[in-house]
Amino acid sequence: MEPVITNATNVKVVDARQIDYSNDFWITDPPYADAINYHELTEYFLAWYGKKLTSLFPDWYSDSRRALAVKGSDEAFRRSMVDCYKNLTNNMPDNGMQVVMFTHQDAGVWADLALILWAAGLQVTSAWTIATETDAIGIKKGNYVQGTVTLVLRKRQSNEVGFLDEITHDIKPEVERQLQSMLDVEDKDDPNFTDSDYQLAAYAAALRVLTSYKQIEDLDIERELSRPRNKNADKSPIESIIESGVKIASNFLIPKSLHDDEITRRDLWRNLSADEKFYIKGLEIESHGDYRQGVYQEFAKGFGLREYTNMLESGKANETRLKTASEFKRREVGTPGFGSTLTRHVLFAISQVVAAEDVSLGLRWLKEEIPGDYWQQKQTILSILRYIAKMPIEHWQEDAKWATLLAGTVENDSV
């Protein structure tokens, strides 16, 4: 017998906390703390369409329902959101499902979402990042997130009790599994995901672990719901756990062009400093044509950097990019931080070669001035030079050409 599909609809504008009927599926696009004032957007369009709506649909409404809006980002906002999702959960069968669309770059806001969903008795069972801003519809100018995370949730059935230190340990394999599943379907010639998509996926993976426990020891739900969210307040344990997901993602997503052999690539990456990882990962971001400020900010968080602007040639919202070797020149070479790293010395060697059009000057610098033994670090130097040589970026064209020649000279150098 074929299933009967009807097209009957019932449109209502009601407070989610007052819903008293059951559905198998609830699909929501909740307010993202105080990022978007939906009630104000509604009023803007109603100024144009309000009179036509009432004439065409006499039984419908033409009010923004501002009083029903869940607004703000403080305790009242979080408790209202818990009440909304708890009521939807209560009006859903045990095998029902909720789909929540969420977009935000702030780990603190994601921590609030985790707390809200967990307190409502929901468990994240699946998550996927979907590009919502593409060339077809036009990319906004500025520091905008270009993907939305779609979370699939079910009623939490587990009675498991978790501890914060155990949960932190469980986050790593879950984040890596999420990222690997995305990498497995990635089209190398026409990428589906940007670097920010992977960062958002790390947040979602952390939520999947957090919401799987019925109870989390060392976590007072009432205290967390009332915890102030400002720059002077301590981070919540949940926010720290979610931030750890981005750190895991940053270290897991190693640029493939750093070395052809995966084991060697991971060994190289493991031995680089946080500043070097940020710079090398930043070049990969640029090679994908992504110049958004927020992506660099998230990777700085992921690598634990408080200061990275000394590496930037531009910090504008949609024009953020790193300095090339020639733009760096001698700035900060040998100073603490990035200036004392092997990568910074390689960049200076390239700038010398470009300026003099003489690869012997670059080789001499690498053999005489780099920290540590040149011969022991020769393979790492080669990997960095070849990585830079592959940069398909216009402002790197000259430096990349001479990096190729310097790499050949270093490769043929022998005792």
C-alpha positions as CSV (number, residue, x, y, z in Angstrom):
1,M,0.0,0.0,0.0
2,E,1.4,3.3,-1.0
3,P,1.8,6.0,1.7
4,V,-0.7,8.9,1.5
5,I,0.9,12.3,1.3
6,T,-1.2,15.3,1.9
7,N,-0.5,18.9,1.2
8,A,-2.6,20.4,4.0
9,T,-0.9,23.2,5.9
10,N,-1.5,25.0,9.1
11,V,0.4,28.3,9.6
12,K,0.5,29.7,13.1
13,V,2.6,32.4,14.7
14,V,2.9,31.4,18.4
15,D,5.3,31.5,21.2
16,A,7.4,28.2,21.1
17,R,6.9,27.9,24.9
18,Q,3.1,27.8,24.5
19,I,2.9,25.0,21.8
20,D,0.6,22.2,23.0
21,Y,0.6,19.8,20.0
22,S,3.0,17.1,18.9
23,N,5.1,16.9,15.8
24,D,7.5,14.2,14.5
25,F,9.9,16.9,13.3
26,W,10.7,20.4,14.5
27,I,12.9,22.5,12.3
28,T,14.2,25.7,13.8
29,D,16.6,28.6,12.9
30,P,17.1,30.1,16.3
31,P,18.3,33.6,17.2
32,Y,22.1,33.7,17.4
33,A,22.4,35.5,20.8
34,D,22.2,39.2,19.9
35,A,23.7,38.9,16.4
36,I,20.5,39.3,14.4
37,N,17.4,41.2,15.6
38,Y,14.8,39.3,13.7
39,H,11.9,41.4,15.0
40,E,13.5,44.5,13.6
41,L,13.9,42.9,10.2
42,T,10.3,41.8,10.2
43,E,9.1,45.3,11.0
44,Y,11.2,46.7,8.0
45,F,9.3,44.4,5.6
46,L,6.0,44.9,7.2
47,A,6.3,48.6,6.6
48,W,6.1,47.8,2.9
49,Y,3.8,44.8,2.9
50,G,1.6,45.1,6.0
51,K,-1.5,46.7,4.4
52,K,-1.4,44.3,1.4
53,L,-1.2,41.3,3.7
54,T,-4.3,42.3,5.6
55,S,-6.2,43.0,2.4
56,L,-5.2,39.8,0.7
57,F,-5.3,37.6,3.9
58,P,-7.9,39.1,6.2
59,D,-7.5,36.3,8.8
60,W,-3.7,36.7,8.9
61,Y,-1.7,39.0,11.1
62,S,0.4,42.1,10.2
63,D,2.2,42.6,13.4
64,S,5.9,41.9,14.0
65,R,5.1,40.1,17.3
66,R,8.1,41.9,18.9
67,A,6.8,40.8,22.3
68,L,7.4,37.1,21.4
69,A,11.0,37.6,20.2
70,V,13.7,35.9,22.2
71,K,16.2,38.7,22.5
72,G,19.6,39.4,24.1
73,S,22.5,37.3,25.1
74,D,22.3,37.2,28.9
75,E,20.7,34.9,31.4
76,A,17.1,35.7,30.3
77,F,18.0,34.8,26.7
78,R,19.5,31.4,27.7
79,R,16.6,30.5,29.9
80,S,14.0,31.5,27.3
81,M,15.8,29.3,24.7
82,V,15.9,26.4,27.1
83,D,12.1,26.8,27.7
84,C,11.5,26.9,23.9
85,Y,13.5,23.8,23.1
86,K,12.4,21.9,26.2
87,N,8.7,22.4,25.2
88,L,9.4,21.3,21.6
89,T,11.2,18.2,23.0
90,N,8.2,17.4,25.2
91,N,5.9,17.7,22.2
92,M,7.9,15.2,20.1
93,P,7.7,11.4,20.2
94,D,10.7,9.4,21.4
95,N,11.7,8.6,17.8
96,G,11.2,12.2,16.7
97,M,13.8,14.6,15.4
98,Q,14.8,18.2,15.6
99,V,16.9,20.1,13.0
100,V,18.6,23.2,14.2
101,M,20.4,25.6,11.8
102,F,23.1,27.6,13.5
103,T,25.8,30.1,12.3
104,H,28.3,31.8,14.6
105,Q,32.1,32.0,15.0
106,D,32.2,32.8,18.7
107,A,33.0,29.8,20.9
108,G,31.1,31.4,23.8
109,V,27.9,31.5,21.7
110,W,28.4,27.9,20.8
111,A,28.9,27.1,24.4
112,D,25.6,28.7,25.2
113,L,23.9,26.6,22.4
114,A,25.4,23.4,23.9
115,L,24.1,24.3,27.3
116,I,20.7,25.2,25.9
117,L,20.3,22.0,24.0
118,W,21.7,19.8,26.8
119,A,19.4,21.4,29.4
120,A,16.4,20.8,27.0
121,G,17.1,17.1,27.0
122,L,18.4,17.0,23.4
123,Q,21.4,15.1,22.0
124,V,23.2,16.2,18.8
125,T,23.4,13.0,16.7
126,S,24.7,14.4,13.4
127,A,26.0,17.7,12.0
128,W,27.0,19.0,8.6
129,T,28.2,22.4,7.3
130,I,26.3,23.8,4.3
131,A,27.5,26.8,2.2
132,T,24.8,29.5,2.4
133,E,26.7,32.2,0.7
134,T,28.0,31.3,-2.8
135,D,29.0,33.1,-6.0
136,A,25.6,32.3,-7.4
137,I,23.7,34.4,-4.8
138,G,26.5,36.9,-4.2
139,I,29.1,37.0,-1.4
140,K,28.6,39.7,1.2
141,K,31.5,42.0,1.7
142,G,33.0,42.0,5.2
143,N,33.8,39.5,7.9
144,Y,30.9,37.1,7.4
145,V,30.5,33.4,8.1
146,Q,29.7,31.8,4.7
147,G,28.5,28.4,6.1
148,T,25.7,27.2,8.3
149,V,25.9,24.2,10.6
150,T,22.8,21.9,10.4
151,L,22.4,20.0,13.6
152,V,20.2,16.9,13.8
153,L,19.0,16.2,17.4
154,R,17.0,13.5,19.1
155,K,15.8,13.0,22.6
156,R,18.6,12.0,24.8
157,Q,18.1,8.4,25.9
158,S,21.5,7.9,27.6
159,N,21.8,7.8,31.4
160,E,25.6,8.1,31.2
161,V,27.3,10.5,33.7
162,G,30.4,12.3,32.3
163,F,33.3,14.2,33.9
164,L,34.8,17.3,32.3
165,D,38.3,15.8,32.0
166,E,36.8,12.7,30.3
167,I,34.7,14.7,27.9
168,T,37.7,16.8,27.0
169,H,39.6,13.6,26.1
170,D,36.6,12.3,24.1
171,I,36.4,15.5,22.0
172,K,39.6,14.8,20.0
173,P,38.6,11.6,18.2
174,E,35.1,13.0,17.5
175,V,36.4,16.2,15.9
176,E,38.9,14.2,13.9
177,R,36.2,11.8,12.7
178,Q,34.0,14.7,11.7
179,L,36.7,16.4,9.7
180,Q,37.9,13.2,8.1
181,S,34.3,12.5,6.9
182,M,34.3,15.9,5.2
183,L,37.8,15.4,3.7
184,D,36.7,12.0,2.3
185,V,34.0,13.6,0.1
186,E,36.0,16.7,-0.7
187,D,36.5,17.5,-4.4
188,K,40.2,18.4,-4.8
189,D,39.6,20.3,-8.0
190,D,36.4,22.1,-6.9
191,P,36.5,22.2,-3.0
192,N,33.1,22.0,-1.2
193,F,34.4,23.3,2.1
194,T,36.3,26.3,3.2
195,D,38.6,26.5,6.2
196,S,35.9,28.2,8.3
197,D,33.6,25.3,7.4
198,Y,36.0,22.9,9.1
199,Q,36.2,25.2,12.1
200,L,32.4,25.2,12.4
201,A,32.3,21.4,12.1
202,A,34.7,21.2,15.0
203,Y,32.3,23.2,17.1
204,A,29.5,20.8,16.1
205,A,31.5,17.7,16.9
206,A,32.2,19.1,20.4
207,L,28.4,19.6,20.9
208,R,27.8,15.9,19.8
209,V,30.0,14.7,22.7
210,L,28.8,17.2,25.3
211,T,25.1,16.6,24.7
212,S,25.5,12.8,24.8
213,Y,25.6,12.7,28.6
214,K,22.5,12.9,30.9
215,Q,24.6,14.5,33.6
216,I,27.9,16.2,33.6
217,E,29.7,16.2,37.0
218,D,31.4,19.4,38.1
219,L,28.8,21.3,36.1
220,D,26.0,23.2,37.9
221,I,23.3,23.8,35.3
222,E,21.8,26.7,37.2
223,R,25.1,28.4,37.7
224,E,26.0,28.0,34.0
225,L,22.7,29.5,32.9
226,S,23.2,32.5,35.1
227,R,26.9,33.0,34.4
228,P,27.7,36.5,33.1
229,R,29.1,36.6,29.5
230,N,31.5,39.5,29.2
231,K,35.2,40.1,28.7
232,N,36.0,40.2,32.4
233,A,34.2,37.0,33.3
234,D,35.9,33.6,33.5
235,K,35.3,31.2,30.6
236,S,32.8,28.5,31.3
237,P,34.0,24.9,31.3
238,I,31.9,24.2,28.2
239,E,33.4,27.2,26.3
240,S,36.9,25.9,27.1
241,I,35.9,22.4,25.8
242,I,34.5,23.8,22.6
243,E,37.6,26.0,22.0
244,S,39.7,22.8,22.4
245,G,37.7,21.5,19.4
246,V,39.1,24.3,17.2
247,K,42.6,23.6,18.5
248,I,42.3,20.0,17.5
249,A,41.0,21.0,14.1
250,S,43.8,23.4,13.5
251,N,46.4,20.7,14.2
252,F,44.5,18.0,12.3
253,L,44.1,20.0,9.0
254,I,47.7,20.0,7.8
255,P,48.3,21.6,4.4
256,K,48.8,18.7,2.0
257,S,51.3,20.5,-0.2
258,L,53.7,20.8,2.8
259,H,55.0,17.3,1.8
260,D,53.8,14.5,-0.4
261,D,54.3,11.8,2.2
262,E,51.6,11.9,5.0
263,I,53.9,10.6,7.8
264,T,56.6,13.0,6.9
265,R,54.1,15.8,6.7
266,R,52.7,15.1,10.2
267,D,56.3,14.9,11.6
268,L,57.1,18.3,10.0
269,W,53.9,19.8,11.4
270,R,54.5,18.4,14.9
271,N,57.9,20.1,15.1
272,L,56.8,23.5,13.9
273,S,56.0,26.3,16.4
274,A,52.5,27.7,16.8
275,D,53.6,30.9,14.9
276,E,54.9,28.8,12.0
277,K,51.8,26.7,11.8
278,F,49.7,29.9,11.7
279,Y,51.7,31.4,8.9
280,I,51.8,28.2,6.8
281,K,48.1,27.6,7.3
282,G,47.5,31.2,6.5
283,L,49.2,30.8,3.1
284,E,46.9,27.9,2.4
285,I,43.9,30.0,3.2
286,E,45.1,32.7,0.8
287,S,45.7,30.0,-1.9
288,H,42.0,29.2,-1.6
289,G,41.1,32.8,-2.3
290,D,39.9,33.4,1.3
291,Y,40.9,36.8,2.7
292,R,38.3,37.1,5.6
293,Q,39.6,38.4,8.8
294,G,37.5,36.0,10.9
295,V,39.3,32.9,9.5
296,Y,42.7,34.2,10.6
297,Q,41.2,35.1,14.0
298,E,39.9,31.5,14.5
299,F,43.2,29.9,13.5
300,A,45.0,32.2,15.9
301,K,42.7,30.9,18.6
302,G,43.3,27.4,17.4
303,F,47.0,27.7,17.6
304,G,46.9,29.7,20.9
305,L,48.3,32.9,19.5
306,R,47.5,36.2,21.3
307,E,49.4,38.3,18.7
308,Y,49.8,37.7,15.0
309,T,49.3,41.1,13.4
310,N,53.0,41.4,12.8
311,M,52.7,38.7,10.2
312,L,49.9,40.6,8.3
313,E,50.3,42.9,5.3
314,S,46.6,43.8,5.5
315,G,44.1,43.3,8.3
316,K,41.0,44.7,6.6
317,A,37.9,42.6,6.9
318,N,37.8,41.1,3.5
319,E,41.4,41.8,2.4
320,T,43.3,40.1,5.2
321,R,46.6,38.5,4.1
322,L,50.1,37.7,5.2
323,K,53.3,39.5,4.3
324,T,55.3,37.9,1.6
325,A,59.0,37.2,2.1
326,S,59.9,40.4,0.2
327,E,57.4,42.5,2.2
328,F,58.9,41.2,5.5
329,K,62.4,42.1,4.5
330,R,64.5,42.0,7.7
331,R,61.7,43.0,10.1
332,E,61.9,41.1,13.4
333,V,64.4,38.5,12.2
334,G,65.9,36.9,15.4
335,T,63.4,38.5,17.8
336,P,61.3,36.3,20.1
337,G,58.3,34.6,18.6
338,F,57.9,34.2,14.9
339,G,61.1,36.2,14.3
340,S,63.3,33.4,15.8
341,T,61.7,30.5,13.9
342,L,63.2,28.5,11.1
343,T,60.3,29.6,8.8
344,R,61.1,33.3,9.4
345,H,64.7,32.7,8.5
346,V,63.7,30.9,5.3
347,L,61.5,33.8,4.4
348,F,64.4,36.2,4.9
349,A,66.7,34.1,2.8
350,I,64.1,34.3,0.0
351,S,63.9,38.1,0.3
352,Q,67.7,38.3,0.0
353,V,67.6,36.2,-3.1
354,V,64.8,38.2,-4.7
355,A,66.6,41.5,-4.0
356,A,70.0,40.4,-5.3
357,E,68.8,37.8,-7.8
358,D,71.5,35.6,-6.4
359,V,70.6,32.3,-4.7
360,S,74.1,32.0,-3.1
361,L,73.1,34.8,-0.6
362,G,70.1,32.8,0.6
363,L,72.1,29.6,0.9
364,R,74.8,31.4,2.9
365,W,72.2,32.9,5.3
366,L,70.6,29.5,5.9
367,K,73.9,27.8,6.5
368,E,75.3,30.5,8.8
369,E,72.4,32.2,10.6
370,I,69.5,29.9,11.2
371,P,68.9,28.6,14.8
372,G,70.2,25.1,15.2
373,D,72.2,22.9,12.8
374,Y,71.6,23.5,9.1
375,W,72.3,19.9,8.0
376,Q,69.9,18.5,10.6
377,Q,67.2,20.9,9.4
378,K,67.9,20.7,5.7
379,Q,64.8,18.6,4.9
380,T,62.5,20.9,6.8
381,I,64.0,23.9,5.0
382,L,63.4,22.2,1.7
383,S,59.7,21.5,2.6
384,I,59.1,25.1,3.5
385,L,60.8,26.4,0.4
386,R,58.8,24.0,-1.9
387,Y,55.6,24.9,-0.1
388,I,56.1,28.6,-0.8
389,A,57.2,27.8,-4.3
390,K,53.8,26.3,-5.0
391,M,51.8,29.3,-3.9
392,P,49.3,30.1,-6.8
393,I,48.9,33.7,-5.6
394,E,49.7,36.7,-7.7
395,H,51.5,38.7,-5.0
396,W,53.7,35.7,-4.3
397,Q,54.7,35.1,-7.9
398,E,58.2,36.6,-7.8
399,D,59.0,35.2,-4.3
400,A,57.7,31.8,-5.4
401,K,60.0,31.7,-8.5
402,W,63.1,32.4,-6.4
403,A,62.0,30.0,-3.7
404,T,62.0,27.3,-6.4
405,L,65.6,28.2,-7.4
406,L,66.7,28.4,-3.8
407,A,65.1,25.0,-3.0
408,G,67.1,23.5,-5.9
409,T,70.3,24.9,-4.6
410,V,69.6,23.6,-1.0
411,E,68.7,20.2,-2.4
412,N,72.0,19.9,-4.3
413,D,74.1,21.3,-1.4
414,S,76.3,18.6,0.2
415,V,79.2,18.4,2.6
